[in-house]
Amino acid sequence: MLNASGAALMQTHRYPGITFVAKALSQNTSRRVLDLGSASAASFNFFMRKGCTVRFENISQFISDQWVTDPEKRNPASICKYLDGYLSSFRSHEKFDVVLAWDLFNYLDLNSIKWLLTKLSAFCHDQSILHSIRYLYEAPAALSQFQIVSEHEVKCQAFAVMQSDYKANSLPDLLRHMPFYHLDTSFSQQSGMPDGVCEDVLRFMPSKKNIKRHASKMELPSVAVRPTVGNVHRSYALETLCEHLSHIEAPRILDLGANIESNREFYHNFSNHVVFAELFNDLRNDISAADILSAPNFLHCDADEKFDVIFAWGLLGYCTQEQLLALKQRLLPHMHKDTKIHVVIYAGYTQPTTPDRYYIKDTCTLYLPQVEDYCSTQPPLTAIRLLKILGDASYQNSFIMKPGMAPNFFEHILVLQKTKVERKVPIV
């Protein structure tokens, strides 16, 4: 058990990042795992069932001991010196397919994180996975103990004592201090996950072309936005998608909304190929489902063109069920298995009265249209109702009521399976 006061009982939660890791291990022949947390019988048995070789190294115990002492004694130099001695005991030829850092990075300064991952890179090969946990609002007074029960359940030792001075590192700051590690996906606010916890799954990609990609993360793209735009919104979804785009070779972006010059300028920080479908005007004119299916060049792109990210903004909330099903059929040929769709959903009956414009300032900031009471004979589009209509869609990430977000403004990152809708099922 970790040396921390105020420890509570173990709590079981869903950690989809561990599900991701387990699936990756099942497709790997080497299956070597480095767990930087404390050893447990549950985790050991889990990895044995997977046919893995696991090495537990409880460096989290040392960090916890440092953290619970006087904050002035949390000396990064002494921490790195200790970790250097610890890593020197590794055999030079050891390579791991998965490294589990758990919540370690919440208790190290950014330079120490960079130093540690530079050292660990010697024990990873191309495409090795790094799993870590971020606390978004507050963190326990010391590192937690995690026990993997199954692919879908993890027990975590919860602490009653929380840090009063905790300031979470932002995802862009973390990634700028993780040389050659690139974000594959993040999980937060999903069903069964603990509140205020986000999981990041990164890949070690040391090839030369990724050196340039890492260097590009040192700058935060920003564009000039006209001064008459609406309320400021902190967009965690946009931040996640921008990080995803920065690690794709020659990505392609489709924006279903209005062709906004400043948005185009922003997208060009990540992609040289950007298409605006301008459904903004079509939905204002109440386009029919039949026209969506048959109109030539409806999306303003080539028939065989595929996109990595599609920005739908709040447009789906103005579609009837028939329009949504038709739009799905038009989008499917332009998607691959990893295409991500950005969706905005308003809570209740409050949203702009007609499809409106969203202005991007930087990777974390949107300017939103004015929100009004929305009167319609259609029931409001909720996250659950959208999934029921689309049939085979799922949310990869959901961002709801987080610090800096506009009220009643929910963002989701949606993925679609490539199957055709055979029949229309009424949604009540």
Beta strands, then each sheet from edge to edge (+ up, - down):
strand 1: 7-13
strand 2: 32-35
strand 3: 53-56
strand 4: 96-102
strand 5: 124-135
strand 6: 146-148
strand 7: 154-159
strand 8: 181-188
strand 9: 197-204
strand 10: 232-234
strand 11: 252-255
strand 12: 273-276
strand 13: 307-313
strand 14: 335-346
strand 15: 350-351
strand 16: 359-362
strand 17: 365-367
strand 18: 372-373
strand 19: 393-399
strand 20: 409-416
sheet 1: 1+ 7- 6+
sheet 2: 3+ 2+ 4+ 5+ 9- 8+
sheet 3: 10+ 17- 16+
sheet 4: 12+ 11+ 13+ 14+ 20- 19+
sheet 5: 15+ 18-
end
